[in-house]
Amino acid sequence: MDKFPLIWRERTLGELSVEREALYTWFTVCCRLPEPGLWCAWAVGEQGELRLGVLEPLDGRLTIRRRFSRRMTEPLGKLVQGELRPAAGGAEGWEPLGDPGKCFHSAYLQNQLRTAEGVLTRREGECRYVAIPYDGRQPFPLTAMFCFARVGTVAGRHCAVFALNRAEWPVIPVLRALD
C-alpha cells in the first residue's frame, strides 16, 4: 500500500492510501474538514488527475473508499499526491492558484504566472480554467494567449478566463466557467 499527502491550499489535511489489486486500484482518503461544505477528493499524477468522489463525514472526519479500473488510473502516470477540492460549481469552485510550478507542467505557464497576482483556477471535466484579473491598464502575463481568453466576471472580479486541456493547450469556448 502506498500513502500520499492529501493537500488543500498547500496544506496537508489528511492521507490518500492507494492499494493495487489485479486490474483494479483502491483509493482511500481520510482527512479533517477544512471548512464547511461539500468536498471532493482527487488523485493527482504526473500526467493527469482522477476525481475520486465526494467525501462522507464519519466519526468527525471525512472519508471515501473507491475502486477504479486500470483503464481509469493509467492516464494519471506516477501518482504524486491527493487533493481536496470544493464539490460545488460556480464561483465557489475557484481557488487561488498558489505555486504555478505545482499546477502546470508547461514552463511557459509557470514562468508567466509566477508573479501574477489574484489568479484563480478550477477543474471541470477535462479542462483546467485559469482566471487572471484584467483591467487593460496593467501588464498582462499571458499576452501571447490573450486571443484564447474570454473576458468576464469571476468571483466578483473582471478577469480573462482561459480553458486549458490536459496538454495545457487553450480550448475554446470557456462560456460555462464564468459566474
Secondary structure, DSSP 4 states (H G I P E B T S, - for coil): -EEEEEEETTEEEEEEEEEEETTEEEEEEEE--SSSS-EEEEEEESS-EEEEEE-EEETTEEEEEEEEEHHHHGGG-SEEEEEEEE---GGGG-EE---HHHH---HHHHHHHSS-SS-EEEEETTEEEEEEE--SSS--TTGGGGGG-EEEEETTEEEEEEEE-TTS-EES--GGG--
